[in-house]
Amino acid sequence: MDLAQTDHLKAYGITYWVLEQGKTADWLLNYRGGSFMMDYTDMIAAECRIRGVFFETIDGSVAAGIYAEVQGDNNNMDAVKLEKPPKIAVYAPPGSQPWDDAVRLVLDYAEIKHDIIWDEEVLMGKLDKYDWLHLHHEDFTGQYGKFWANFANAPWYIEQVALNEGMAKKMGYPKVSELKRAVALKIRQYVSNGGFMFAMCSATDTYDVALSVLNIDICDQMFDGDGYDVRANDKLDYSQTFAFENYKLVLDPYVYEFSSIDVGPTGLQNPEADYFTLFNFSAKWDPVPTMLTQDHANVIHGFLGQTTAFHKDLIKKSVIQLGMRDGTDEVKYLHGNVGRGMFTYYGGHDPEDYQHAVGDPPTDLKLFKNSPGYRLILNNILFPAAKKKKQKT
């Protein structure tokens, strides 16, 4: 899908819908920005017109020529068969609004079905029903996003604390931090067993932090009623984490930061100059990172979040870096394997809202239907549908 496409985001929804009808599609990696090809039916054509998605009708000889080009040894392209629509879950607290999260926004806009689940469903083992899990902008450390210093008296913050404490009590945990660690372990088991996990913003670093402090109290008294372990930074277990190592925690409750993983709002002084670049991978030898970086642009405008990007030297060597800010150590987008499953971390809050603040209005994706930043989210949603390829030797 190159710049000829009228609505890149809904094109993913069309492809997902085709899979729901029991049909298959081919993802033509690196062909015109990553395109979808499927057998023509009047029903598919009508659905494309209804949703405003551009498509081209071609005959068998033209299709054969495209496949020959894509699969040729001299082209960095390939065709991946999409067979089954992944069952999608979004981990989000009750009452959270769709516009609080870019993934829910684009799922709704692209008309891709998904369920909302939270702590109880995770702890009751219901993750096994799903192929793909997105972590809403959660704080898995039990510090309520470290919003206490600025919003302790705000009604929404008080409600958030009460909601979490109520869930902890219901599930038999004396502290919210202990509830969140149990949830983090269940999610780790889900990924290890073959699940796909995608996280943005604070769910990225706080998830790893929670895994590294399984037996350490890092919450100050305003969060859990007692003080934190002052030696916590000497006890971190990086062997438990997905993506990061050798970081240090920010234990001061007055500092709006969790750890040294996040680069902070470095582009704030000049947002027009804030861009990150997607790396290029071999479509035939590295199909997964190639699928995750399919786009009609390889230089993408940056955007901030509570966790904006990740310091390169704190990323484990086993993790694949998918995109970073040129001339810096700021990695924006990364991917890795855990057991039989995979995870992707994407820094920032909303690809089309540079500095999203609490209470800001929702992003209207009808105004950004060709957003390359949002396409990266949809790449992650669709790639579990890909037929598993045998490793070349």
Buried (B, 14 or more C-beta within 10 A) or exposed (E): BEEEBBBBBBBBBBBBBBBEEEBBBBBBBBBBBBBBBBEEEEEBEEBBEEBEBBBEEEEEEEBEEBBEEBBEEEBBBBBBEBBBBBBBBBBBBEEBEBBBBBBBBBBBBBBBEBEBBBBEBBBEEBBEEBBBBBBBBBBBBBBBBBBBEEBEEEEEBEEBBEBBBEBBEEBEBEBBBBBBBBBBBBBBBBBEEBBBBBBBBBBBBBBBBBBBBEEBBBBBEEBBEEEBBEEBBEEBEBEBBBBBBEBEBBBEBEEBBBBBBBBBBBBEEEBEEBBBBBBEBEBBEBBBBBBBBBBBBBEBBBBBBBBBBBBBEBBBEEBBBBBBBEEBBBBBBBBBBBEEBBBBBBBBBBBBBBBBEEEEEEBEBEEBBBBBBBBBBBBBBBBBBBEEEEEEE
